[in-house]
Amino acid sequence: MGSMEVTILGQKYLIKGDVPSEYIKQIADFVDERLKEVYAASPDITPLKAAILAALNIADELHRIKNDYNSISKSIKHIEDKADSLIRLFD
């Protein structure tokens, strides 16, 4: 388990985890960018509200991706079932 110092909105944080430090930096940079987007849209927002809005935006994106993934998985399953049915016609 390693640790790495990252900077989010100018504040340094020590992050510990059992993933590569490059991954920790990538995630921290992602969060930093999302927070900067919130501040760009609402410069007078409090840090707590900015963090909540950024978290909601990230959660929304995650749920949309999960829904898209589930939809694609169902489509693939349907295609596989159809292909199996067609293959059985040749048996």
Backbone as CSV, one residue per row, in Angstrom:
resi,resn,N_x,N_y,N_z,CA_x,CA_y,CA_z,C_x,C_y,C_z
1,MET,0.849,-1.175,0.000,0.000,0.000,0.000,0.891,1.234,0.000
2,GLY,0.683,2.109,-0.987,1.502,3.296,-1.089,0.718,4.551,-0.784
3,SER,1.420,5.666,-0.787,0.755,6.937,-0.585,1.358,7.951,-1.545
4,MET,0.572,8.969,-1.847,1.013,9.981,-2.786,0.368,11.305,-2.411
5,GLU,1.119,12.372,-2.557,0.574,13.699,-2.317,0.006,14.229,-3.625
6,VAL,-1.237,14.710,-3.567,-1.896,15.282,-4.737,-2.374,16.686,-4.382
7,THR,-2.645,17.472,-5.417,-3.143,18.827,-5.211,-4.503,18.950,-5.874
8,ILE,-5.480,19.377,-5.083,-6.829,19.607,-5.586,-7.230,21.014,-5.157
9,LEU,-7.528,21.845,-6.146,-7.850,23.257,-5.917,-6.813,23.958,-5.045
10,GLY,-5.559,23.671,-5.316,-4.469,24.328,-4.610,-4.159,23.765,-3.238
11,GLN,-4.939,22.808,-2.765,-4.714,22.185,-1.460,-4.027,20.835,-1.655
12,LYS,-3.054,20.562,-0.827,-2.341,19.289,-0.920,-3.003,18.252,-0.004
13,TYR,-3.115,17.037,-0.526,-3.707,15.929,0.224,-2.820,14.708,0.074
14,LEU,-2.660,13.955,1.152,-1.928,12.702,1.102,-2.944,11.587,0.921
15,ILE,-2.851,10.905,-0.195,-3.793,9.842,-0.537,-3.073,8.503,-0.409
16,LYS,-3.690,7.572,0.303,-3.124,6.238,0.472,-3.980,5.246,-0.289
17,GLY,-3.350,4.256,-0.868,-4.100,3.237,-1.584,-3.192,2.142,-2.082
18,ASP,-3.791,1.028,-2.503,-2.988,-0.054,-3.038,-3.149,-0.119,-4.554
19,VAL,-3.138,1.051,-5.161,-3.152,1.173,-6.614,-1.918,1.979,-7.014
20,PRO,-1.532,1.893,-8.277,-0.344,2.659,-8.712,-0.521,4.165,-8.501
21,SER,0.577,4.836,-8.188,0.525,6.273,-7.924,0.030,7.051,-9.145
22,GLU,0.306,6.542,-10.344,-0.177,7.210,-11.557,-1.706,7.244,-11.569
23,TYR,-2.319,6.162,-11.108,-3.779,6.090,-11.060,-4.333,7.081,-10.040
24,ILE,-3.707,7.153,-8.875,-4.132,8.100,-7.841,-4.066,9.518,-8.396
25,LYS,-2.971,9.832,-9.085,-2.819,11.174,-9.667,-3.884,11.425,-10.717
26,GLN,-4.165,10.440,-11.539,-5.178,10.584,-12.584,-6.549,10.885,-11.972
27,ILE,-6.911,10.164,-10.928,-8.196,10.381,-10.258,-8.235,11.756,-9.590
28,ALA,-7.160,12.135,-8.918,-7.104,13.443,-8.265,-7.211,14.563,-9.305
29,ASP,-6.537,14.405,-10.425,-6.620,15.412,-11.495,-8.050,15.509,-12.032
30,PHE,-8.724,14.371,-12.143,-10.111,14.347,-12.606,-11.002,15.138,-11.653
31,VAL,-10.870,14.882,-10.365,-11.668,15.593,-9.353,-11.333,17.085,-9.386
32,ASP,-10.063,17.414,-9.490,-9.632,18.811,-9.547,-10.275,19.528,-10.735
33,GLU,-10.280,18.879,-11.890,-10.888,19.477,-13.078,-12.393,19.683,-12.898
34,ARG,-13.061,18.705,-12.322,-14.503,18.831,-12.099,-14.809,19.978,-11.146
35,LEU,-14.025,20.116,-10.094,-14.223,21.225,-9.160,-13.959,22.566,-9.837
36,LYS,-12.944,22.624,-10.671,-12.643,23.865,-11.397,-13.784,24.231,-12.339
37,GLU,-14.429,23.229,-12.941,-15.582,23.489,-13.804,-16.723,24.108,-12.997
38,VAL,-16.954,23.584,-11.799,-18.013,24.120,-10.945,-17.694,25.562,-10.574
39,TYR,-16.446,25.832,-10.189,-16.057,27.189,-9.818,-16.113,28.140,-11.003
40,ALA,-15.799,27.649,-12.196,-15.872,28.500,-13.388,-17.313,28.932,-13.647
41,ALA,-18.258,28.028,-13.401,-19.677,28.331,-13.618,-20.254,29.181,-12.488
42,SER,-19.739,28.997,-11.269,-20.264,29.719,-10.091,-19.093,30.134,-9.196
43,PRO,-18.405,31.215,-9.559,-17.186,31.606,-8.823,-17.396,31.917,-7.343
44,ASP,-18.598,32.313,-6.949,-18.843,32.699,-5.550,-19.353,31.549,-4.693
45,ILE,-19.362,30.348,-5.216,-19.897,29.201,-4.494,-18.966,28.819,-3.331
46,THR,-19.555,28.295,-2.263,-18.729,27.856,-1.131,-18.030,26.545,-1.493
47,PRO,-16.896,26.247,-0.874,-16.190,24.996,-1.187,-17.053,23.752,-0.966
48,LEU,-17.855,23.738,0.090,-18.705,22.573,0.348,-19.729,22.392,-0.762
49,LYS,-20.391,23.477,-1.164,-21.369,23.375,-2.245,-20.696,22.981,-3.555
50,ALA,-19.511,23.493,-3.797,-18.775,23.126,-5.016,-18.459,21.635,-5.004
51,ALA,-18.026,21.129,-3.851,-17.707,19.705,-3.739,-18.952,18.848,-3.953
52,ILE,-20.082,19.288,-3.399,-21.324,18.531,-3.559,-21.768,18.543,-5.017
53,LEU,-21.719,19.708,-5.663,-22.100,19.777,-7.078,-21.173,18.927,-7.951
54,ALA,-19.878,18.979,-7.681,-18.934,18.158,-8.447,-19.229,16.677,-8.220
55,ALA,-19.504,16.299,-6.973,-19.830,14.897,-6.669,-21.112,14.476,-7.380
56,LEU,-22.115,15.342,-7.402,-23.362,15.025,-8.108,-23.123,14.869,-9.606
57,ASN,-22.305,15.747,-10.178,-21.979,15.638,-11.606,-21.254,14.330,-11.917
58,ILE,-20.310,13.961,-11.062,-19.567,12.714,-11.246,-20.498,11.513,-11.079
59,ALA,-21.366,11.560,-10.062,-22.323,10.464,-9.840,-23.278,10.331,-11.021
60,ASP,-23.728,11.447,-11.566,-24.608,11.422,-12.736,-23.902,10.750,-13.917
61,GLU,-22.674,11.143,-14.148,-21.907,10.535,-15.252,-21.726,9.035,-15.031
62,LEU,-21.413,8.637,-13.811,-21.240,7.224,-13.494,-22.513,6.439,-13.757
63,HIS,-23.642,6.960,-13.305,-24.912,6.252,-13.489,-25.311,6.178,-14.959
64,ARG,-25.031,7.232,-15.714,-25.319,7.193,-17.151,-24.459,6.125,-17.839
65,ILE,-23.201,6.064,-17.457,-22.301,5.063,-18.045,-22.747,3.657,-17.651
66,LYS,-23.136,3.476,-16.386,-23.634,2.164,-15.947,-24.883,1.758,-16.722
67,ASN,-25.805,2.700,-16.914,-27.023,2.408,-17.668,-26.695,2.058,-19.119
68,ASP,-25.771,2.806,-19.723,-25.350,2.508,-21.095,-24.710,1.122,-21.159
69,TYR,-23.867,0.805,-20.179,-23.204,-0.495,-20.137,-24.233,-1.616,-20.016
70,ASN,-25.198,-1.441,-19.122,-26.234,-2.467,-18.947,-27.043,-2.652,-20.218
71,SER,-27.358,-1.553,-20.878,-28.105,-1.629,-22.129,-27.299,-2.353,-23.204
72,ILE,-26.030,-2.035,-23.310,-25.151,-2.694,-24.291,-25.009,-4.172,-23.943
73,SER,-24.853,-4.492,-22.664,-24.721,-5.893,-22.233,-25.962,-6.688,-22.606
74,LYS,-27.148,-6.095,-22.408,-28.386,-6.779,-22.774,-28.456,-6.995,-24.282
75,SER,-28.025,-5.999,-25.053,-28.027,-6.132,-26.514,-27.077,-7.238,-26.957
76,ILE,-25.910,-7.291,-26.343,-24.932,-8.333,-26.686,-25.493,-9.704,-26.342
77,LYS,-26.127,-9.827,-25.180,-26.729,-11.097,-24.770,-27.793,-11.517,-25.781
78,HIS,-28.612,-10.573,-26.218,-29.661,-10.861,-27.198,-29.037,-11.333,-28.517
79,ILE,-27.988,-10.662,-28.958,-27.300,-11.052,-30.199,-26.685,-12.435,-30.057
80,GLU,-26.070,-12.709,-28.911,-25.477,-14.033,-28.679,-26.547,-15.118,-28.699
81,ASP,-27.700,-14.844,-28.072,-28.799,-15.815,-28.070,-29.294,-16.075,-29.492
82,LYS,-29.421,-15.024,-30.280,-29.858,-15.176,-31.673,-28.831,-15.982,-32.470
83,ALA,-27.551,-15.682,-32.265,-26.487,-16.403,-32.968,-26.512,-17.876,-32.590
84,ASP,-26.710,-18.184,-31.317,-26.807,-19.580,-30.863,-27.975,-20.273,-31.531
85,SER,-29.115,-19.585,-31.630,-30.289,-20.159,-32.281,-30.013,-20.463,-33.755
86,LEU,-29.323,-19.538,-34.414,-28.995,-19.733,-35.823,-27.991,-20.891,-36.005
87,ILE,-27.033,-20.974,-35.123,-26.031,-22.041,-35.198,-26.708,-23.398,-35.026
88,ARG,-27.677,-23.473,-34.101,-28.379,-24.730,-33.868,-29.164,-25.178,-35.109
89,LEU,-29.547,-24.251,-35.977,-30.242,-24.611,-37.210,-29.354,-25.450,-38.127
90,PHE,-28.054,-25.284,-38.008,-27.107,-26.016,-38.855,-26.660,-27.341,-38.247
91,ASP,-27.040,-27.598,-37.028,-26.640,-28.854,-36.362,-27.494,-30.023,-36.821
